[in-house]
Amino acid sequence: METMSYNKIRKKKTGNMGVYAFFLFIILGTGLVAYSIINEPEPTVLGQDPLKDVEVYEEAKETMAENTINVDEITYKVEDKASNSRNGNFSINMTIPQIKVNDVALEEINSTIQNHYDERSKSLSDQMESTENRFTYRVTYKVYENKINENRIVSITIHERIVDNASGSTTTDRVDAYNIDLAKGTLLSQEDAAIEILGANYLDLISNQVKNTVIEDNMIAESKYNYTITGLEQFYIKNNEFHILLNEDEVVDKRYGVVDVTITK
């Protein structure tokens, strides 16, 4: 009987321990789950967060709004840079433009202009230092401001010539042009300017109107006319109109000087 009582007691204790272990397991398991949830790291998204594009787009719009240029508020100055010198009977009287936009000098364009006419004047001075007659190399310029659609363009024509001092006649005559996009502070290409003013068929318009001008004004016979637009022609814009410049010995005889052709739609 004692043995049987002992076995019953042992079984009872063993059963109670199993219940205790079960509840302990539940408690510990619940605690671990709660701990894991609390300390779970942020989920890692594979690829790009779709909301990121929205954020970047909004930031880009804000930046673009801040950087939008009101072309009417742009200020510019074209200042004289004069130089005079003499080598024997050959004199140099030169005034060239130097451009500032919003009080900042357009160094690259200014240097291009400066270097071109410095080299030109030096070359002529070396060639004509022994001339018996007196000649003067003169350089002057004109400025034209234009508003085309939303663009402000300043065109500068620079006129160089060699003048015989005794007779006052011009022996050499040439005009070069520089067309500046004020918003960008850069030179405007012929193609961009022509498309903006004349449209996509600008090449035909230029070619036909140059031909008609020189033939109708009897500068050249139609049978001798042979000219193709290359894109390298000098051009400028005045009163929002596109002009092609034909310098001496380009298309027509030198005696006609510089030919200025206004191109219209």
Helices and strands as residue ranges (DSSP letters): H 2-38, H 50-67, G 71-73, E 76-87, E 90-101, E 104-105, H 107-127, E 135-148, E 151-164, E 170-181, E 186-187, H 190-198, H 202-216, G 222-224, E 234-238, E 241-246, G 254-256, E 259-263
